[in-house]
Amino acid sequence: MMYLPLSIGTSVAGGLLASAAFNQIWKRVDDRPPPEPKDLDRPAGKALTAAALQGLVFGVVRAAVDRASARGYQAVTHESPE
């Protein structure tokens, strides 16, 4: 099945895209890098906001990339990727 290698490749690319998107969005939220959850010198609200925003961005990007790769696979092979 050719979809598995395609899926792995697009997942890696999607992770890189999501990371870049999160970093750009976070720059608009705070001048400092996103806090680590264990960084007790930063407010808990910032750490939780960063975690929630990161989860949202990664989830949306992953769904978009998975869907695009499935559509591309179907367009080329005329088969469902499942």
C-alpha positions in Angstrom: 0.0 0.0 0.0 1.5 3.3 -1.1 -0.5 5.5 1.2 1.5 4.6 4.4 4.8 6.2 3.2 2.9 9.2 1.9 1.1 9.5 5.2 4.3 9.4 7.2 5.9 12.0 5.0 3.0 14.4 5.2 2.8 13.9 8.9 6.3 15.0 9.4 5.8 18.0 7.1 2.5 18.8 9.0 4.4 18.8 12.3 6.9 21.2 11.0 4.2 23.5 9.6 2.2 23.3 12.9 5.3 24.2 14.9 6.0 27.2 12.7 2.4 28.3 12.8 2.3 28.1 16.6 5.5 30.1 17.0 4.2 32.8 14.8 0.9 33.0 16.6 2.6 32.9 20.0 4.7 35.9 19.0 1.5 37.9 18.9 0.5 36.7 22.4 3.8 37.3 24.2 7.3 38.7 23.5 8.9 35.8 25.4 8.9 32.2 24.2 6.0 30.0 25.4 6.6 28.8 28.9 7.2 25.2 29.8 4.6 23.8 32.1 7.2 23.3 34.9 8.5 26.8 34.7 7.2 28.2 38.0 8.6 31.7 37.3 5.9 32.2 34.6 2.2 32.6 35.4 0.1 29.4 35.2 -2.3 31.1 32.9 0.4 31.7 30.3 1.5 28.1 30.5 -2.0 26.8 30.1 -2.8 29.2 27.3 0.3 28.1 25.5 -0.6 24.4 25.9 -4.2 25.0 24.7 -3.1 27.1 21.8 -0.4 24.6 20.8 -2.9 21.7 21.0 -5.4 23.6 18.9 -2.9 24.6 16.2 -1.4 21.1 16.0 -4.9 19.4 15.8 -6.1 21.7 13.0 -3.0 21.5 11.0 -2.9 17.7 11.4 -6.5 17.3 10.2 -5.9 19.6 7.3 -2.7 17.9 6.2 -4.2 14.4 6.6 -7.3 15.4 4.6 -5.2 17.0 1.8 -2.9 14.0 1.5 -5.9 11.6 1.4 -7.5 13.7 -1.4 -4.2 13.8 -3.3 -3.8 10.1 -3.0 -7.3 9.5 -4.2 -6.9 11.9 -7.1 -3.8 10.0 -8.3 -4.8 6.4 -7.6 -8.6 6.6 -7.9 -8.7 4.6 -4.6 -9.7 5.5 -1.1 -6.7 5.7 1.2 -8.5 3.6 3.8 
